[in-house]
Amino acid sequence: MHAVIINVTFNDLAAARAELNELVPQVAGSPGFVAGYWIALSPEKGTSVVVCDTEESAQALTKMTEGAPATTVTMDSVEVGEVLGHA
């Protein structure tokens, strides 16, 4: 399994929360999707962890972030890494 880790700065936290109603089903419907978590670390910063069954699925998911308009969040980083363990 591989995970996509996205760190963001919230431009509008309330709008970002509302946008998740559309985003989560889109991500969950992606090929290879296993699990996803969207986390507000503070009123200004957030992160998401989306686990996919293969590295290829995770890399494909990162393509969804390319060119996304920075309206509710600004993406600070997008990384893919191998899941070494889970519970």
C-alpha positions as CSV (number, residue, x, y, z in Angstrom):
1,M,0.0,0.0,0.0
2,H,1.0,3.6,-0.6
3,A,-0.3,6.9,0.9
4,V,-0.7,10.3,-0.5
5,I,0.1,13.0,2.2
6,I,-1.1,16.5,1.4
7,N,-0.3,19.5,3.6
8,V,-2.4,22.6,3.1
9,T,-2.9,26.1,4.4
10,F,-6.6,27.0,4.8
11,N,-7.6,30.1,2.9
12,D,-11.2,29.7,4.2
13,L,-11.6,26.9,6.8
14,A,-15.4,27.0,6.7
15,A,-15.5,26.8,2.9
16,A,-12.9,24.0,3.0
17,R,-15.1,22.0,5.4
18,A,-18.0,22.4,3.1
19,E,-16.0,21.5,0.0
20,L,-15.2,18.1,1.6
21,N,-18.8,17.1,1.0
22,E,-17.9,16.9,-2.7
23,L,-14.2,16.0,-2.5
24,V,-14.5,12.9,-0.2
25,P,-16.8,10.9,-2.4
26,Q,-14.7,11.7,-5.5
27,V,-11.5,10.5,-3.8
28,A,-13.3,7.4,-2.3
29,G,-14.4,6.5,-5.8
30,S,-10.8,6.6,-7.2
31,P,-9.4,3.3,-8.3
32,G,-7.3,1.7,-5.6
33,F,-8.7,3.8,-2.8
34,V,-8.4,2.1,0.7
35,A,-9.0,4.8,3.3
36,G,-8.8,8.6,3.7
37,Y,-8.5,11.1,6.5
38,W,-8.7,14.9,6.3
39,I,-7.4,16.6,9.4
40,A,-7.4,20.2,10.6
41,L,-4.2,20.6,12.6
42,S,-5.1,24.2,13.5
43,P,-7.4,26.9,12.1
44,E,-4.6,27.7,9.5
45,K,-3.1,24.3,8.6
46,G,-4.4,20.9,7.6
47,T,-3.3,17.6,6.2
48,S,-4.8,14.6,4.5
49,V,-3.7,11.0,4.3
50,V,-5.2,8.9,1.6
51,V,-4.2,5.3,1.4
52,C,-4.2,3.4,-1.9
53,D,-3.6,-0.3,-2.7
54,T,-0.7,0.4,-5.1
55,E,1.9,3.1,-5.7
56,E,0.4,3.6,-9.2
57,S,-3.0,4.3,-7.6
58,A,-1.5,6.8,-5.2
59,Q,0.4,8.5,-8.0
60,A,-2.7,8.7,-10.1
61,L,-4.5,10.3,-7.1
62,T,-1.8,13.1,-7.0
63,K,-2.8,14.0,-10.5
64,M,-6.2,15.2,-9.1
65,T,-4.4,17.8,-7.1
66,E,-2.5,19.3,-10.1
67,G,-4.1,22.4,-11.4
68,A,-6.6,22.5,-8.6
69,P,-7.7,26.2,-7.9
70,A,-6.4,27.6,-4.6
71,T,-9.7,28.9,-3.4
72,T,-10.4,27.2,0.0
73,V,-6.9,25.8,0.5
74,T,-3.3,26.3,-0.7
75,M,-1.5,23.1,-1.2
76,D,1.9,23.3,0.6
77,S,3.1,19.8,-0.3
78,V,2.0,16.6,-1.9
79,E,4.0,13.4,-1.3
80,V,3.6,9.7,-1.9
81,G,5.1,7.1,0.5
82,E,5.0,3.4,1.1
83,V,2.8,2.3,4.1
84,L,5.0,0.3,6.3
85,G,2.4,-0.6,8.9
86,H,-1.2,-0.1,9.9
87,A,-3.7,-1.1,12.5
